[in-house]
Amino acid sequence: MSDSSLKPRSSVLTDGPHRAPARAMLRAAGLTFDAIALADHYSYSANPFADRAFDWALITEKDAVKCRANAALAADRRIGVVPLVARLDTGLIDFVEARLKAARGTPTEVMSHGSATA
């Protein structure tokens, strides 16, 4: 579980083994699995998969970076990395750009619909 004091509004939606959006997405795709609830920003200095029998473990790219520091995790070929692909609505991008311009003039660099402009 995460420390809900760090995210008081979202913890009610994200905390717990059955509430994370990524796990819900995987279940919606028809996968069945046992989830391991780890604290938000878990360090992976201790191996959470030690002494567990499993064929495949899925972790996020963010967690994979942290796992590289743990030799046992870095060498474990049963761990697969699930990339996150964010697709932002162009209306949201336009809204954020407009707010940035209003707050401080024209930004020197803005991501505009997928490409950087200077």
C-alpha positions in Angstrom: 0.0 0.0 0.0 1.1 3.5 -0.5 1.4 6.2 2.1 -2.0 7.9 1.6 -0.7 11.0 3.3 1.4 11.7 0.2 -1.7 11.6 -2.1 -4.7 12.2 0.1 -7.2 12.6 -2.7 -6.1 9.9 -5.1 -5.2 7.1 -2.6 -8.9 6.2 -2.2 -9.0 5.4 -6.0 -5.5 3.9 -6.5 -4.5 2.1 -3.3 -5.1 -1.6 -2.9 -4.4 -4.7 -5.0 -7.6 -4.4 -7.1 -7.8 -0.6 -7.6 -4.7 0.3 -9.7 -5.7 1.4 -13.2 -3.0 -0.6 -14.8 -4.2 -3.8 -13.2 -7.8 -3.0 -14.1 -6.7 -2.6 -17.8 -4.9 -6.0 -17.7 -8.0 -7.7 -16.1 -10.2 -6.0 -18.7 -8.0 -7.6 -21.4 -8.8 -11.0 -19.9 -5.6 -11.7 -17.9 -5.9 -13.4 -14.5 -3.2 -12.9 -11.9 -2.3 -12.4 -8.3 -1.3 -8.8 -7.6 1.4 -7.8 -5.1 0.5 -4.5 -3.4 3.7 -2.5 -3.0 4.1 1.0 -1.5 4.0 3.9 -4.0 7.6 4.6 -5.0 8.8 1.2 -3.7 12.6 1.2 -3.9 13.1 -2.5 -4.9 16.2 -2.6 -2.6 14.5 -5.8 -1.3 13.2 -8.3 -3.8 9.4 -8.5 -3.5 9.3 -11.6 -5.7 11.7 -13.6 -3.6 10.2 -16.9 -2.4 7.2 -16.6 -4.7 6.4 -19.1 -7.4 5.4 -17.4 -10.6 5.9 -17.7 -14.3 5.8 -14.0 -15.3 5.8 -10.7 -13.4 4.8 -7.5 -15.1 6.2 -4.2 -13.8 6.2 -0.6 -15.1 9.1 1.0 -16.9 9.5 3.3 -13.9 9.9 0.3 -11.6 12.2 -1.5 -14.1 14.7 1.4 -13.8 14.7 0.8 -10.0 15.1 -2.9 -10.4 18.4 -2.5 -12.2 20.1 -1.6 -8.9 19.1 -5.0 -7.4 21.2 -7.8 -9.0 18.7 -10.5 -8.4 15.9 -8.5 -10.0 18.0 -7.3 -12.9 18.9 -11.0 -13.7 15.3 -12.4 -13.3 14.1 -13.2 -16.8 10.5 -13.8 -15.5 10.0 -10.0 -15.1 8.4 -8.2 -18.0 8.2 -4.5 -18.5 4.8 -2.9 -19.5 5.3 0.4 -21.2 3.0 3.3 -20.6 1.8 5.1 -23.7 0.0 8.3 -23.0 -2.3 9.8 -25.6 -3.3 13.3 -24.7 -6.4 14.9 -26.2 -5.4 17.8 -28.5 -7.9 19.9 -26.6 -6.0 19.4 -23.4 -2.7 20.3 -25.1 -4.3 23.5 -26.5 -5.7 24.3 -23.1 -2.3 23.9 -21.3 -0.5 25.9 -24.0 -3.1 28.7 -23.6 -2.7 28.7 -19.9 1.1 28.8 -20.1 1.0 31.7 -22.6 -1.4 33.6 -20.4 0.7 33.0 -17.3 4.1 34.0 -18.6 4.0 34.9 -22.3 4.9 32.6 -25.1 6.8 29.6 -23.8 10.3 29.2 -25.3 9.6 25.5 -25.9 6.2 23.8 -26.0 5.2 20.3 -27.0 2.6 20.9 -29.6 0.6 17.9 -30.8 3.5 15.6 -30.6 6.4 17.7 -31.9 8.6 20.1 -30.1 8.6 23.7 -31.3 11.0 26.4 -30.3 
